[in-house]
């Protein structure tokens, strides 16, 4: 339980200032066998992955949770129970540790995961455990959709988040840009191409968010890189990981929009293609600098790895390539997220020798 609170809950609560999963869920777990075993499952999995042991306990706890969960999900009123949604997203964190960040459309083995998330869309702003669990599940679906280059399963039209630029807390501002990033994912991967009108509307919203965001979203410090190995990207510190997560999703959406810019022809005009590659590298460098700026939660590093997986092949500098690999290795080693396939794919794209 302590391992979950210290090492996993901060990432799950990355856009939840009330820290529902770090404070409320552990207390509820002692009254709910489903919650308790789901916490034991993900915590033991994280421990076994980060210290490289072969402990059967994670799978035992996982199966025990499913044994409790499946009968409850078959009940007609199952969706109204907050702890069920919380247990499902906790188990989903466990599954994420085995999903490659290079994609291959690995679906969740959890029962009714998409139905559980989609059915809660209209309560995305009601507060409490249900709202917190919905946002966690939604972000989990975003990661899977992004790395597999497909639309997100939940239907965003029914999400009742205020997407305006009116005054709000940091959680709301970050959720606004996260939902915008989800819109970009859906439009980019729905039909494979964007109309100029849609592309411009998406671009304009992102730029408006960046222009209207509160002062709390400004960096509190930036260190200029020396250009030496291990210090290649501008490290950026923010007042908290909630803010860092929001800024990251702005840059993640920009990566997709740059890559799917309908104004850049697929053939010819090499100068525009060169500028496109430069812009992709710039956004990827920013993602890396945010993670390296003192962020300790897995969610920040996973978002960085998503950007690297998308445009890491555009990097031509050997030093930068090595730095990207170090970030992927760190995320794998410290946060138990599978990046080996991404590392392999990038080495092949960079024409590195097979034995490196």
GIKAGI-V775042 format. One record per residue. RES is the residue in one letter. PSI is psi in whole degrees, -180 to 180 (NA if undefined). Layout:
# GIKAGI-V775042
res: [RES:RES]
psi: [PSI:PSI]
This chain:
# GIKAGI-V775042
res: [X:X:X:X:X:X:X:X:X:X:X:X:X:X:X:X:X:X:X:X:X:X:X:X:X:X:X:X:X:X:X:X:X:X:X:X:X:X:X:X:X:X:X:X:X:X:X:X:X:X:X:X:X:X:X:X:X:X:X:X:X:X:X:X:X:X:X:X:X:X:X:X:X:X:X:X:X:X:X:X:X:X:X:X:X:X:X:X:X:X:X:X:X:X:X:X:X:X:X:X:X:X:X:X:X:X:X:X:X:X:X:X:X:X:X:X:X:X:X:X:X:X:X:X:X:X:X:X:X:X:X:X:X:X:X:X:X:X:X:X:X:X:X:X:X:X:X:X:X:X:X:X:X:X:X:X:X:X:X:X:X:X:X:X:X:X:X:X:X:X:X:X:X:X:X:X:X:X:X:X:X:X:X:X:X:X:X:X:X:X:X:X:X:X:X:X:X:X:X:X:X:X:X:X:X:X:X:X:X:X:X:X:X:X:X:X:X:X:X:X:X:X:X:X:X:X:X:X:X:X:X:X:X:X:X:X:X:X:X:X:X:X:X:X:X:X:X:X:X:X:X:X:X:X:X:X:X:X:X:X:X:X:X:X:X:X:X:X:X:X:X:X:X:X:X:X:X:X:X:X:X:X:X:X:X:X:X:X:X:X:X:X:X:X:X:X:X:X:X:X:X:X:X:X:X:X:X:X:X:X:X:X:X:X:X:X:X:X:X:X:X:X:X:X:X:X:X:X:X:X:X:X:X:X:X:X:X:X:X:X:X:X:X:X:X:X:X:X:X:X:X:X:X:X:X:X]
psi: [-43:-38:-41:-46:-41:-37:-20:-42:-39:-35:-40:-36:19:-28:44:95:-24:-5:56:-45:-21:-23:-54:-47:-44:-36:-41:-29:-31:-5:-1:109:-34:-47:-43:-49:-30:-39:-45:-37:-51:-36:-45:-34:-46:-42:-46:-33:-39:-23:7:59:164:78:124:-9:-43:-47:-32:-47:-39:-48:-38:-40:-44:-38:-34:-37:-44:-46:-36:-40:-23:-8:146:-28:18:-36:-17:-8:116:-39:-25:-48:-40:-44:-39:-45:-29:-45:-32:-35:-40:-44:-33:-26:-14:-2:127:136:5:-3:-131:19:53:112:158:142:-1:141:134:28:-46:-40:-40:-44:-48:-37:-16:5:-37:-7:25:-8:21:-14:172:-168:-40:-45:-46:-44:-38:-46:-38:-49:-38:-44:-35:-43:-35:-43:-48:-43:-43:-51:-22:1:54:162:160:141:-50:145:113:-18:-25:1:124:27:138:111:10:-176:28:163:137:172:172:-36:-46:-42:-40:-42:-32:-45:-28:-45:-38:-44:-38:-40:-44:-45:-48:-45:-38:-36:-1:-50:-1:-11:156:142:157:-35:-47:-44:-45:-40:-42:-44:-44:-37:-45:-43:-36:-40:-46:-37:-33:-10:148:163:-24:-18:0:148:146:-18:144:133:129:132:149:-18:-3:164:131:-5:64:-22:149:108:131:128:137:170:-15:165:-25:-45:-45:-40:-41:-48:-38:-42:-26:-48:-34:-42:-35:-39:-46:-42:-38:-44:-26:24:114:-10:-7:112:150:-27:147:-174:63:-29:-43:-38:-37:-44:-38:-46:-40:-42:-40:-45:-39:-45:-38:-41:-40:-44:-44:-44:-34:-45:-41:-9:45:5:131:-8:144:-35:-38:-43:-35:-43:-40:-45:-32:-44:-40:-42:-29:-42:15:-28:-12:-8:132:-19:128:-40:-43:-39:-44:-37:-40:-42:-39:-38:-43:-42:-41:-44:-38:-47:-43:-37:5:38:132:110:6:-40:-39:-42:-46:-44:-40:-41:-40:-41:-32:-1:38:150:148:-26:10:NA]
